[in-house]
Amino acid sequence: MTSTQDSLEHIKIVIEAFKNAGYDYVTIQGSDFHFPHGEVRTLKTRSLNEGGVIKNHKDFENYKWPDPDLFDYSRLEKLKSYLPDGMKFIVYGPCGVLENVIQLVGYDSLCYMIYEDPDLVQDIFDAVGSRLVRYYEICAAYDTVGALISNDDWGFKTQTMLSPEHMRKYVFPWHKKIVETIHKFGKPAILHSCGNLEEVMEDVIVDMGYDAKHSFEDAIMPVEEAYDRWGGRIAILGGIDVDFVCRASIDEIKQRCRAMLEKTKDRGGYALGTGNSVPEYVPQEKYFAMISVALEG
């Protein structure tokens, strides 16, 4: 098991790496708070149906629901002296509302449960959502934290994981409370969510009130189009598609990045970056070509 000191030393290395790459923030989880679930095999892909531990009301009652207040958040204070001037933490969660429910129930099982036992579904979402609200409330209070990300993948290439109606019933109310909690501390709330969210972007912007949205894929909607549609109402983050970064030439990457910065320079509300998280197979020279454009000015 990793000791607290080992964990702090690892985060110090991450801080240094972010600084050397030119960032003015570093992403971090506020504590080890999480929702335990069953084993999930992680190969080149992973199943959303493995690891479920709640199938009925008895399982729900017997599940040892974690208390976010019992976890150690001191890293957000202890590492303050290691943050370079002008750098802040951006805190992310232990997955999001929908992702955690899917991990606890299983995706197929959740779809059946919505129709067979909607009261149990509501109980599970409430149990997860309320604890995530408290997690963000604790993290947002630290002055080392500049913004907070709710990382919750909602969809896939063509649509949301649940119908928009069910997303609005079970998932979105808790995200609205997460945003309200973060805003209570005067800090921006960022949504990271993969998938096709076109049908629910008005919910994201108007109802939930997120300040920024991350995760864009060319196969769903290129970031240039997303910025044209929603820029000015919500900040657009990243969007240089990971597949593009892998396959394009260095010159093509720089050209697209420069064009995106030129497109957004007068309106603002954009930060250059990849469309999704940077996996290990992205060629380093391609990644550095992208960020070099942001550092040119």
Residue pairs with C-beta under 8 A, 6 or more apart in sequence:
2 10
4 72
7 75
8 75
8 78
8 79
11 26
11 28
11 75
11 79
12 79
12 82
14 26
14 28
15 26
15 79
15 82
15 83
15 84
15 87
18 25
18 26
18 27
18 87
19 26
19 84
19 87
21 291
22 291
22 294
22 295
23 87
24 86
24 87
24 88
25 87
25 88
25 89
25 90
25 146
25 147
26 83
26 87
26 89
26 90
27 89
27 90
27 91
27 92
27 149
28 75
28 76
28 89
28 90
28 91
28 92
29 91
29 92
29 93
29 94
30 73
30 75
30 76
30 91
30 135
30 138
30 139
30 142
30 145
31 68
31 71
31 72
31 73
31 75
31 135
31 138
31 139
32 71
32 72
33 66
33 68
33 71
33 94
33 131
33 135
34 66
34 94
34 95
35 65
35 66
35 94
35 95
35 100
35 103
35 104
35 128
35 131
36 53
36 64
36 66
37 51
37 52
37 53
37 103
37 104
38 50
38 51
38 52
38 53
39 50
39 51
40 46
40 47
40 50
40 51
40 103
41 47
41 50
48 102
48 106
48 107
48 108
49 106
49 107
49 108
49 109
50 106
51 103
51 106
52 103
52 104
52 105
52 106
52 109
53 59
53 63
53 104
54 60
54 63
54 104
54 105
54 124
55 105
55 109
56 117
56 120
57 117
57 120
60 120
60 123
60 124
60 127
63 104
65 127
65 131
66 131
67 131
68 131
68 132
68 134
68 135
68 138
69 134
69 138
73 138
73 139
73 142
76 89
76 91
76 139
76 142
76 144
76 145
77 142
77 144
79 89
79 144
80 144
83 89
83 144
88 144
88 145
88 146
88 147
89 142
89 144
89 145
89 146
90 145
90 146
90 147
90 148
90 149
90 190
91 136
91 139
91 140
91 145
91 147
91 148
91 149
92 148
92 149
92 150
92 151
92 192
93 132
93 135
93 136
93 149
93 150
93 151
93 152
94 100
94 135
95 103
95 151
95 152
96 132
96 150
96 151
96 152
96 153
96 175
96 193
97 125
97 128
97 129
97 132
97 150
97 152
97 171
97 174
97 175
97 178
98 152
98 153
98 154
98 161
98 162
98 167
98 170
98 171
99 151
99 152
99 153
100 128
100 132
101 110
101 124
101 125
101 128
101 170
102 110
102 161
104 124
104 128
105 113
105 124
107 161
110 121
110 162
111 162
113 120
113 121
114 121
114 162
114 166
114 170
121 170
122 170
125 170
125 171
125 174
126 174
128 174
129 173
129 174
129 177
129 178
130 174
132 150
132 174
132 178
133 174
133 177
133 178
133 181
136 148
136 150
136 178
136 181
136 182
137 181
137 184
139 145
139 148
140 148
140 181
140 182
140 184
140 185
140 187
141 185
145 187
146 187
146 188
147 187
147 188
147 189
147 190
147 211
148 182
148 187
148 188
148 189
148 190
149 190
149 191
149 192
149 214
150 175
150 178
150 179
150 189
150 190
150 191
150 192
150 210
151 192
151 193
152 171
152 175
152 191
152 192
152 193
153 161
153 193
153 194
153 195
153 215
154 160
154 161
154 167
154 171
154 193
154 194
154 195
154 197
154 200
155 161
155 193
155 194
155 195
155 196
155 197
156 194
156 195
156 196
157 195
157 196
157 217
157 219
157 220
158 196
159 195
159 196
159 199
160 167
160 195
160 196
160 197
160 199
160 200
161 167
161 195
162 170
162 171
164 199
164 200
164 203
167 200
167 203
168 200
168 203
172 200
172 203
172 207
172 208
175 191
175 208
175 210
176 207
176 208
176 209
178 189
179 189
179 208
179 209
179 210
180 209
182 188
182 189
183 189
183 209
188 211
188 212
189 209
189 210
189 211
189 212
190 210
190 211
190 212
190 213
190 214
190 237
191 204
191 208
191 210
191 212
191 213
191 214
192 214
192 215
193 213
193 214
193 215
194 215
194 217
194 276
195 215
195 220
196 220
196 221
197 204
198 221
201 213
201 229
201 230
204 210
204 213
204 234
205 230
205 233
205 234
210 234
211 234
211 235
212 234
212 235
212 236
212 237
212 271
213 226
213 230
213 234
213 235
213 236
213 237
214 237
214 238
214 273
215 238
215 275
215 276
216 222
216 223
216 226
216 236
216 238
216 239
216 241
216 275
217 241
217 242
217 243
217 275
217 276
218 241
218 243
218 244
218 275
219 241
219 243
222 239
222 241
223 236
223 238
223 239
223 240
223 241
223 260
223 275
224 239
224 260
224 263
226 236
226 239
227 236
227 239
227 260
227 263
227 264
227 269
227 270
230 236
231 264
231 267
231 269
231 270
232 267
232 269
234 269
235 269
235 270
235 271
236 264
236 269
236 270
236 271
237 270
237 271
237 273
238 271
238 272
238 273
238 274
238 275
238 276
239 260
239 273
239 274
239 275
240 253
240 256
240 257
240 260
240 272
240 273
240 274
240 275
240 290
241 274
241 275
242 274
242 275
242 276
242 278
242 279
242 282
244 253
244 256
244 275
245 253
245 274
245 282
245 286
245 287
245 290
246 281
246 282
246 283
246 286
248 256
248 286
250 285
250 286
250 289
253 286
253 289
253 290
254 289
254 290
254 292
254 293
257 272
257 290
257 293
257 294
258 293
260 270
260 272
261 270
261 272
261 293
261 294
264 270
272 290
272 291
272 293
272 294
273 290
273 291
274 282
274 287
274 290
278 287
